[in-house]
Amino acid sequence: MPAESVAAFVIAAFALTGSPGPATLGLSATGAAFGLRRSLALMTGIIVGVLIVFAAAAAGLTGLILAQPLLGPIVKALSAAYMLWLAWSIASAPPLSAGPSADAPSFWGGMFLGLGNPKAYAAMAALSSGFVLAGAATADALLKGAILLGVMIVVDLAWLLAGSALARVMRNPTWSRAINIAFALALLASVAAGLM
């Protein structure tokens, strides 16, 4: 296992999972709207969903799933519908000072976001096929998956912390509404870009 290959994989993993997209913007928006602790379930679900996408990509199943004439469009439509609901939940969340009256997105919602994120399929296909870290296919996939897990935890926590850093501002009803709407619009823009 050459160190250069591992370093290249780590850099690519940070770039592909850390760039703005539906999951990262959703995490920041959820962190801002609901706070760090109430957003951890969503983050965990996203990571699990993306790891499932990675496993499918490593096994060669991603291309087969998305190439199906009926299944590909259904997956895209369902994920777009969930992301629209998430954007609405974020835009309509009450200020943090109002207390935890609204339900924060759940682990299952995060897993669905990870599984339904069009960016995740392209990124995981690139990571699974673009690098060789071990000679045996199973060892290669397991090593990539372990490194990817570590990278995603760091990246997702960074996005979540960035959003939750706005929590103090989010106690002001006017600022809260404006920031939530801005995050929701950014999430919708990333969904539109991903579906094109």
C-alpha positions in Angstrom: 0.0 0.0 0.0 1.9 3.0 -1.2 1.6 6.1 1.0 1.1 8.3 -2.1 -2.0 6.3 -3.1 -3.5 6.6 0.4 -2.7 10.3 0.5 -4.3 10.8 -2.9 -7.4 8.9 -1.8 -7.7 10.9 1.4 -7.4 14.2 -0.5 -10.0 13.1 -3.1 -12.3 11.9 -0.3 -12.1 15.2 1.5 -12.8 17.1 -1.8 -15.7 14.9 -2.9 -17.4 14.6 0.5 -16.6 18.0 1.8 -17.7 20.1 -1.2 -21.1 21.8 -0.9 -24.0 19.6 -1.8 -27.4 18.4 -0.4 -25.9 16.5 2.5 -23.4 19.1 3.6 -25.7 22.0 3.3 -28.5 20.0 4.9 -26.2 19.4 7.9 -25.2 23.0 8.2 -28.8 24.1 7.9 -30.0 21.5 10.4 -27.2 22.5 12.9 -28.2 26.2 12.6 -32.0 25.5 12.9 -31.9 22.7 15.6 -28.5 22.9 17.3 -25.6 20.5 17.3 -26.9 17.8 19.6 -30.3 17.5 17.9 -28.6 17.2 14.5 -26.2 14.3 15.3 -28.8 11.7 14.4 -29.1 13.2 10.9 -25.3 13.3 10.5 -25.0 9.6 11.5 -27.8 8.6 9.1 -26.1 10.5 6.2 -22.8 8.7 6.9 -24.5 5.3 7.0 -26.4 6.1 3.8 -23.2 7.2 2.0 -21.3 4.2 3.2 -24.1 2.0 1.7 -23.7 3.9 -1.6 -19.9 3.4 -1.4 -20.4 -0.4 -0.8 -22.8 -0.5 -3.8 -20.3 1.4 -6.0 -17.4 -0.9 -4.9 -19.5 -3.9 -5.8 -20.4 -2.4 -9.2 -24.1 -2.1 -8.3 -24.4 1.7 -8.6 -24.3 1.8 -12.4 -26.8 -1.1 -12.6 -29.3 0.5 -10.2 -29.2 3.9 -11.9 -29.3 2.4 -15.4 -32.6 0.7 -14.8 -35.3 2.6 -16.8 -37.7 2.8 -13.9 -35.6 2.5 -10.8 -33.1 5.3 -11.5 -35.8 8.0 -12.0 -37.8 6.7 -8.9 -34.7 7.0 -6.7 -34.0 10.5 -8.0 -37.7 11.6 -7.5 -37.9 10.2 -4.0 -34.6 11.8 -3.0 -35.7 15.1 -4.5 -39.0 14.9 -2.6 -37.2 14.2 0.7 -34.8 17.1 0.1 -37.7 19.4 -0.6 -39.3 18.3 2.7 -35.9 18.9 4.5 -35.7 22.4 2.9 -39.2 23.1 4.1 -38.5 21.8 7.6 -35.4 24.0 7.8 -37.1 27.1 6.4 -40.1 26.7 8.8 -38.1 25.8 11.9 -38.9 28.1 14.9 -36.1 30.1 16.5 -33.9 28.1 18.9 -35.2 30.4 21.7 -38.7 28.9 21.1 -37.4 25.6 22.4 -37.4 22.2 20.8 -41.0 22.3 19.5 -40.1 21.2 16.0 -38.8 17.7 15.3 -35.2 17.7 14.1 -34.5 15.5 11.0 -33.9 11.9 12.1 -31.3 9.2 11.6 -33.6 7.6 9.0 -34.1 10.9 7.2 -30.3 11.2 7.1 -29.8 7.7 5.8 -32.4 8.5 3.1 -30.5 11.7 2.3 -27.2 9.8 2.0 -28.8 7.1 -0.2 -30.8 9.6 -2.4 -28.0 12.2 -2.9 -27.1 12.2 -6.6 -23.7 13.7 -5.7 -23.0 10.7 -3.5 -23.3 8.2 -6.3 -20.9 10.1 -8.6 -18.4 10.7 -5.7 -18.5 7.1 -4.4 -18.1 5.6 -7.9 -15.0 7.8 -8.4 -13.5 6.9 -5.0 -14.2 3.2 -5.4 -12.8 2.8 -8.9 -10.2 5.6 -9.1 -7.8 4.3 -6.5 -6.1 1.0 -5.6 -5.0 0.8 -2.0 -4.7 -3.0 -1.6 -4.1 -5.9 -4.0 -7.2 -8.0 -3.0 -10.5 -6.4 -4.0 -12.2 -7.1 -0.5 -9.2 -5.6 1.4 -9.1 -2.6 -1.0 -12.8 -1.9 -0.5 -12.6 -2.3 3.3 -9.6 -0.1 3.6 -11.2 2.6 1.4 -14.4 2.3 3.5 -12.5 2.7 6.8 -10.7 5.8 5.5 -13.9 7.2 4.0 -15.7 6.8 7.3 -13.0 8.8 9.1 -13.0 11.5 6.4 -16.8 11.8 6.5 -16.9 12.1 10.3 -14.5 15.0 10.1 -16.1 16.7 7.1 -19.7 16.2 8.4 -18.8 17.4 11.9 -17.2 20.5 10.3 -20.3 21.3 8.3 -22.5 20.7 11.3 -20.4 22.8 13.6 -20.3 25.6 11.1 -24.1 25.6 11.0 -24.5 25.2 14.7 -22.1 28.2 15.3 -25.0 30.2 14.0 -27.2 28.9 16.9 -26.7 32.0 19.0 -27.9 34.2 16.1 -30.7 31.7 15.5 -32.3 32.7 18.9 -33.3 36.0 17.3 -36.6 35.3 15.4 -35.8 37.7 12.5 -32.3 36.4 11.9 -33.4 32.8 12.5 -36.1 33.1 9.7 -33.7 34.8 7.3 -30.8 32.2 7.9 -33.2 29.2 7.7 -34.6 30.5 4.4 -31.2 31.1 3.0 -30.0 27.6 4.0 -33.2 26.1 2.5 -32.7 28.0 -0.7 -29.0 26.9 -0.9 -30.2 23.3 -0.3 -32.7 23.5 -3.1 -30.1 25.0 -5.4 -27.7 22.1 -4.7 -30.5 19.6 -5.3 -31.3 21.2 -8.6 -27.7 21.2 -9.6 -27.3 17.5 -8.6 -30.4 16.5 -10.6 -29.3 18.2 -13.8 
